[in-house]
Amino acid sequence: MELRQLRYFLKAKELLNFTEAANSLHISQSTLSQQIKQLEEELKIPLFNRIGKRITLTEAGELFSIYALQSINKANDGLQLLKDLNNLNTGKISIGVTYALRDIVTRTLIEFAPQYPKIQFEIVFGTSKELLEKLNHFELDVILTFEEIITENLFKYEALFTSPMTLVTSTQSDLKNRASITLQEISELPLALPAKGYNTAQFINDAFIKKELYPKIAIEINDIPTLLELVRSGNWYTILTQTTIKNEKGIYSIPIDGKNMIRTAMVISIKEAYEKKTVKAFLDTLRSLI
């Protein structure tokens, strides 16, 4: 079994078309078909169903693809390790980040990038669920998100800092001078909240359920900047971490009563994956700015 065959197999799985896969790999279709056939013979089981010119993945192919992807990424880790030993100023860092942590990532980039001008950065914003999925498929080196529960043994979790949950209001709100507020009081307000795909939305929902409260949720939205614009209008309130609204204008935050109304910002990475030296240096810079 060769890495080349695994790459061919994964590209065919991605496109479900031998001709398109071969073109993408810059090889002939006959070469691709032959290499995949040899792989199937070695494994003693078909990886694809061949129906005329169409192909579909077999159950064996679906299961095998997980290990094929891991093998390719392990090989890439080894290559990256050697590159890092030779030259720390090359490579690419792929970072997933939730909107709430954009400020610390921005400040870290401004501090770090001039020291490593040849490093390429890919910054991907998304919900915690979306970013964890990308991390699990080795599309990201690390992600920065709020997480309190260690859910996967595959991942390595490192706590960075905590941030209180707050009620976010317009600066014109009558509540803006409050030192704190209860969930009971918040449940009576017209709320615009992050959509269910956000980790924060689940946290908020769980907090209300524990108190047996049924809030007035008027709007759910999957775009935090738009959510904040709605709050600035004075017609709605929202609940976000204090970190999320750092440096935002036209809004005011009120801490929510309760010892459990705290979020933990974390760096999450693949536990057994090689940590690039550039990623380690980036995270060291990030930690120094907290």
C-alpha positions in Angstrom: 0.0 0.0 0.0 1.5 3.3 -1.1 0.7 6.9 0.0 0.1 7.7 -3.7 -2.7 5.1 -3.9 -4.3 6.6 -0.7 -4.2 10.1 -2.3 -5.8 8.7 -5.5 -8.4 6.9 -3.5 -9.3 10.0 -1.4 -9.5 12.3 -4.5 -11.9 9.7 -6.1 -13.9 9.6 -2.9 -14.1 13.4 -2.9 -15.3 13.8 -6.5 -17.0 10.4 -7.1 -15.8 10.5 -10.7 -12.6 8.8 -11.9 -12.2 11.1 -14.9 -12.5 14.3 -12.8 -10.2 12.8 -10.1 -7.6 11.9 -12.6 -7.7 15.3 -14.2 -7.4 16.9 -10.8 -4.3 14.8 -10.0 -2.8 15.4 -13.5 -2.7 11.7 -14.3 -4.5 9.5 -16.8 -7.8 7.9 -15.9 -6.3 4.4 -16.6 -3.5 5.1 -14.2 -6.0 6.1 -11.5 -8.3 3.2 -12.1 -5.3 0.7 -12.1 -3.9 2.1 -8.8 -7.2 2.0 -7.0 -7.9 -1.6 -8.4 -4.5 -2.6 -7.0 -5.4 -1.1 -3.6 -8.7 -2.9 -3.6 -6.9 -6.2 -4.4 -4.5 -5.7 -1.6 -7.3 -4.9 0.8 -9.3 -7.8 -0.6 -12.5 -5.7 -0.7 -14.1 -3.2 -3.1 -13.9 0.4 -2.1 -16.2 1.7 -4.8 -19.4 0.4 -6.5 -19.0 0.8 -10.2 -22.3 1.3 -12.0 -21.7 2.1 -15.6 -19.7 5.4 -15.6 -20.9 6.2 -12.1 -19.1 5.3 -8.9 -20.3 5.3 -5.3 -18.4 4.5 -2.1 -19.0 1.1 -0.5 -19.3 0.8 3.3 -15.7 -0.5 3.3 -14.6 2.5 1.3 -16.3 4.9 3.8 -14.7 3.3 6.8 -11.3 3.0 5.1 -11.3 6.7 4.1 -10.9 7.7 7.8 -7.7 5.8 8.1 -6.4 6.8 4.7 -6.9 10.4 5.6 -5.0 9.9 8.9 -2.2 8.2 7.1 -1.8 11.0 4.6 -1.8 13.6 7.4 0.7 11.6 9.5 3.0 11.6 6.5 2.5 15.3 6.0 3.3 15.8 9.7 6.6 14.1 9.2 7.4 16.2 6.2 6.4 19.4 8.0 8.6 18.4 11.0 11.6 18.2 8.7 10.8 21.5 7.1 10.5 23.1 10.5 14.0 21.8 11.5 15.5 23.3 8.4 13.7 26.7 8.3 11.3 28.1 10.9 10.2 30.9 8.6 8.3 28.9 6.0 4.9 27.2 6.1 1.3 28.0 6.7 -0.8 28.3 9.9 -4.5 27.5 9.7 -6.5 28.8 12.7 -10.2 28.4 13.4 -11.7 31.0 15.6 -15.2 31.9 16.9 -16.3 35.6 16.7 -16.0 36.1 20.4 -12.2 35.6 20.3 -11.5 37.7 17.2 -9.9 40.5 19.3 -7.1 38.3 20.8 -6.4 36.7 17.4 -6.2 40.1 15.7 -3.8 41.4 18.3 -1.7 38.2 18.1 -1.4 38.5 14.3 -0.3 42.1 14.5 2.4 41.2 17.0 3.5 37.9 15.4 3.3 38.4 11.6 6.2 41.0 11.4 8.5 38.5 13.1 7.7 35.8 10.5 7.0 37.6 7.2 7.2 34.4 5.1 4.5 32.6 7.1 1.1 32.3 5.5 -2.0 32.5 7.6 -5.5 31.1 7.0 -8.0 32.4 9.6 -11.4 30.7 9.5 -14.3 32.1 11.5 -17.2 29.8 12.3 -19.3 28.2 15.1 -17.6 25.8 17.5 -19.3 22.9 15.9 -18.1 23.9 12.4 -14.6 24.5 13.5 -14.3 21.2 15.5 -15.5 19.4 12.3 -12.8 21.0 10.3 -10.2 20.3 13.0 -11.3 16.7 13.0 -10.6 16.5 9.3 -7.2 18.1 9.7 -8.3 21.2 7.8 -7.1 23.4 10.7 -4.0 23.4 13.0 -5.8 24.7 16.0 -9.1 26.4 16.9 -9.9 29.1 19.5 -13.3 28.8 21.0 -15.3 28.8 24.3 -15.7 25.3 25.7 -16.3 24.0 29.2 -16.8 20.3 28.5 -14.0 18.1 27.1 -16.0 16.1 24.6 -13.5 14.2 22.5 -10.5 12.1 23.5 -9.1 12.9 20.1 -8.6 16.5 21.0 -6.1 18.3 23.3 -7.7 21.2 25.3 -5.8 24.1 26.9 -7.7 26.7 28.9 -6.6 30.3 28.1 -8.8 32.6 30.2 -12.4 33.0 31.5 -15.0 35.6 30.6 -18.3 36.3 32.3 -21.6 36.1 30.5 -23.3 39.5 30.1 -26.6 41.0 29.1 -25.8 43.3 26.2 -27.9 46.4 25.8 -28.0 49.7 23.9 -26.2 52.6 25.6 -29.6 54.3 25.6 -31.2 51.5 27.6 -32.6 52.2 31.1 -30.7 49.1 32.3 -27.3 50.3 31.3 -26.3 51.5 34.9 -27.2 48.2 36.5 -24.2 46.5 38.3 -25.7 43.0 37.6 -28.9 41.3 36.4 -30.6 37.9 37.0 -31.7 35.4 34.4 -35.2 35.8 35.8 -35.1 39.5 34.8 -33.6 38.7 31.4 -36.3 36.2 30.6 -38.8 39.0 30.6 -36.9 41.1 28.0 -37.2 40.9 24.2 -34.1 38.9 23.2 -32.1 38.5 20.0 -29.7 35.6 20.5 -27.0 33.7 18.5 -28.4 30.9 16.4 -28.5 27.3 17.7 -25.2 26.4 15.9 -23.3 28.6 18.3 -21.8 27.1 21.4 -22.9 30.2 23.3 -26.5 29.5 22.3 -26.4 26.1 23.9 -24.8 27.6 27.0 -27.6 30.2 27.3 -30.3 27.6 26.6 -28.9 25.3 29.3 -28.7 28.2 31.8 -32.4 29.0 31.3 -33.5 25.4 31.5 -31.7 24.9 34.8 -33.7 27.9 36.2 -36.9 26.6 34.6 -37.2 29.9 32.7 -38.8 30.5 29.3 -37.3 33.6 27.8 -38.9 35.8 25.1 -36.6 35.0 22.1 -37.8 37.2 19.3 -34.8 36.7 16.9 -32.2 34.0 16.4 -29.4 34.9 14.1 -26.1 33.3 12.9 -24.2 36.6 12.4 -22.8 38.3 15.5 -22.1 41.7 13.9 -25.7 41.9 12.7 -26.9 40.7 16.1 -25.0 43.6 17.7 -26.5 46.1 15.3 -30.0 44.9 16.4 -29.0 45.5 20.0 -27.7 49.0 19.2 -31.2 49.9 17.9 -32.5 49.6 21.5 -35.3 47.2 20.5 -33.7 44.0 21.7 -31.2 42.6 24.2 -28.7 39.8 23.8 -26.5 37.6 25.9 -22.8 37.2 25.0 -19.4 36.9 26.7 -17.8 40.1 27.8 -14.9 39.3 25.5 -17.2 39.2 22.5 -18.1 42.9 22.8 -14.7 44.2 23.7 -14.1 47.5 21.8 -17.6 47.5 20.4 -19.3 51.0 20.3 -22.9 51.9 21.2 -23.5 49.0 23.5 -23.2 48.3 27.2 -22.8 45.0 29.1 -24.2 44.0 32.4 -22.8 40.9 34.3 -25.3 38.1 34.8 -25.7 36.9 38.4 -24.7 33.3 39.0 -21.4 31.4 39.8 -21.8 29.3 36.6 -22.2 32.3 34.2 -18.6 32.1 33.2 -17.1 30.8 29.9 -13.7 29.3 29.4 -11.7 30.3 26.3 -9.6 27.3 25.0 -7.1 26.3 22.4 -8.1 23.0 20.9 -5.9 20.8 18.7 -5.5 17.2 17.6 -3.9 15.4 20.5 -1.5 13.2 18.5 -0.7 15.5 15.6 2.7 17.1 15.3 2.6 20.7 16.5 4.3 22.9 14.0 7.0 25.1 15.5 5.3 28.1 13.9 2.0 27.2 15.5 3.7 26.8 18.9 5.4 30.3 18.5 2.0 31.8 17.5 0.3 30.4 20.6 3.2 31.6 22.8 2.7 35.1 21.4 -1.1 34.8 22.0 -0.6 33.7 25.6 1.7 36.6 26.3 -1.1 39.0 25.2 -3.7 37.6 27.6 
